[in-house]
Amino acid sequence: MSQDNLIKMECTVCHRINYHTYKNKKVLKNKIEAKKHCKWCKKHTLHKETK
């Protein structure tokens, strides 16, 4: 995998970058949103894709 496909996921509550993942930019045009566990908030929160 190239670095072009690597994206960062940021917590919408505390605004910290918790996860890195890959995305196929040819297939998925919109930004990814997922509920994931934030270790600083200590609960499941919405994480959004950042630059």
N, C-alpha and C positions, 0 to 999 in steps of 0.2 A: 504494500500500500504506500502511496505517496503522501507527502505532507499536505498536498492540496485537499485531500479528502478528510483531514483531521479537523474536528470541530470541538469547541469547548462548551460545556453546559454550566450555566450560572443559576444559583438559587435566587428566586424572586423575592425572598424575604430578607436575607442577610447580604445578598449580592456578592457572594463568594463563589469562585470557580471550583467545583467539586469533582466534575467528571470530564473525561476526554473520550470521544468516540469518533467513529467514522461515518461518513454519509456519502451516498452516491448522488452527486450533484446533477447528473443527467436525468435521473428519475425523480428525485425529490427537489422541487423548486422552492417550497415554503420552508420556514424555520421550524425546527423540531421542538416540541414541548412534551415533557414527560414528568410524571410524579416520581421522584426519587428521594432517597433518604439523605438528609443534610446532617453531617456530624456536628456542626456548630449549633444548629437549631434544635437538634435531637428529635426530629420528627420528619415525616414524609411531606415534602413541599414541592411545588411546581418548579421545574428547572427548564430554562429556555436556552436556546442556542445563542452564542455570542460570537463576535468576530475573532 
